[in-house]
């Protein structure tokens, strides 16, 4: 049911914002970014509902606990990195759009994203006992000292 809702919301967003697509050759990554934004919005909403209602539904807690420190890690990034991450990953802008909005070169935006990702990976490894697999992705389950003490 949740997946169907997210899919429907994604298609509504695609339909409403189709006029903003500048390059039709890039429609697939554009749609995937919209889907990622919808998923992130869903998890932010679920996280807020759980915190407000103190829900005991284990399945929901597990899915949101996996991101327990994410917002704190983002807030701890240098402001330059925060702005780029917010524009590209939370607001769904392209690297080019972010570079124009921040008045930076495209190479600078990409470098800041790379550095922010590196810092975030390191923070997840240190705090939450995640590890990086052969393909460079985070894996494991959280065992966060900070979050377990809350």
C-alpha positions in Angstrom: 0.0 0.0 0.0 2.8 2.5 0.9 4.7 1.6 -2.3 1.6 2.2 -4.4 1.0 5.6 -2.7 4.7 6.6 -3.3 4.4 5.5 -6.9 1.2 7.5 -7.4 2.7 10.5 -5.8 5.8 10.2 -8.0 3.6 10.1 -11.1 1.6 13.1 -9.9 4.9 15.1 -9.4 6.1 14.0 -12.8 2.9 15.2 -14.4 2.8 18.5 -12.5 6.5 19.3 -13.2 7.0 17.8 -16.7 7.3 21.3 -18.1 10.4 21.9 -16.0 12.3 19.0 -17.7 15.0 20.7 -19.8 16.6 17.7 -21.5 14.2 14.8 -22.6 17.2 12.5 -22.8 17.6 12.8 -19.0 14.0 11.9 -18.2 14.9 8.6 -16.4 17.3 10.1 -13.9 14.8 13.0 -13.4 12.0 10.6 -12.6 14.2 8.5 -10.3 15.2 11.7 -8.4 11.5 12.6 -8.0 10.9 9.0 -6.6 13.8 9.4 -4.2 12.4 12.7 -3.0 9.0 11.1 -2.4 10.6 8.2 -0.5 12.7 10.7 1.6 9.6 12.7 2.3 7.7 9.6 3.4 10.5 8.6 5.8 10.7 12.1 7.3 6.9 12.0 7.8 7.0 8.5 9.4 9.9 9.5 11.6 8.0 12.5 12.9 4.8 10.5 13.5 6.8 7.9 15.5 8.5 10.5 17.6 5.2 12.3 18.2 3.1 9.2 19.0 5.8 7.0 20.6 4.7 4.2 18.4 5.7 0.6 19.3 5.4 -0.8 15.8 8.7 -2.5 15.4 8.7 -2.6 11.6 8.3 1.2 11.3 11.0 1.7 14.0 13.5 -0.5 12.3 13.0 1.3 9.0 13.5 4.7 10.5 16.2 3.7 13.0 18.4 2.9 10.1 18.7 6.6 9.5 18.9 7.6 13.2 21.9 9.9 12.9 21.5 11.1 9.3 20.1 14.6 10.1 22.6 15.1 12.8 25.4 14.2 10.5 24.1 16.6 7.8 23.9 19.4 10.4 27.5 18.7 11.4 28.8 19.1 7.8 30.5 22.4 6.9 27.9 24.9 5.7 29.2 24.8 2.1 28.7 21.1 2.0 25.2 21.3 3.7 24.0 23.7 1.0 25.0 21.5 -1.9 23.7 18.3 -0.3 20.4 20.1 0.5 20.0 21.4 -3.1 21.0 18.2 -4.9 19.7 15.4 -2.6 16.8 17.0 -0.6 15.4 19.5 -3.1 16.2 17.3 -6.2 18.1 19.9 -8.2 20.7 18.8 -10.7 24.4 19.6 -10.1 24.2 22.2 -12.8 21.2 23.9 -11.2 23.0 23.9 -7.8 26.1 25.4 -9.3 24.1 28.2 -10.8 22.1 28.8 -7.6 25.2 28.9 -5.5 27.3 30.7 -8.1 29.9 27.9 -8.1 31.5 26.0 -10.9 30.1 22.6 -11.7 33.4 21.0 -10.7 33.3 22.7 -7.3 29.7 21.4 -6.7 30.8 17.9 -7.6 33.8 18.1 -5.4 31.7 19.3 -2.4 29.3 16.4 -3.0 32.1 13.9 -3.1 33.6 15.4 0.1 30.2 15.4 1.9 29.6 11.8 1.0 33.0 10.8 2.2 32.4 12.6 5.5 29.0 11.1 5.9 30.3 7.5 5.2 33.1 8.1 7.8 30.5 9.4 10.4 28.3 6.3 9.8 31.2 4.0 10.3 32.4 5.7 13.5 29.0 6.3 15.2 26.7 3.5 13.9 29.1 0.6 13.2 28.2 0.5 9.5 30.8 -0.8 7.1 31.5 -0.3 3.4 31.1 -3.3 1.1 33.2 -4.0 -2.0 31.2 -1.7 -4.2 31.6 1.2 -1.8 28.1 1.2 -0.3 27.2 1.3 3.4 26.0 -2.0 4.8 25.1 -3.4 8.2 22.6 -2.6 10.9 22.8 0.3 13.3 24.3 -0.2 16.7 24.6 3.4 17.6 25.8 4.2 21.1 24.3 7.7 20.8 20.9 6.5 19.6 20.7 3.5 22.0 21.2 5.9 24.9 18.3 8.1 24.0 
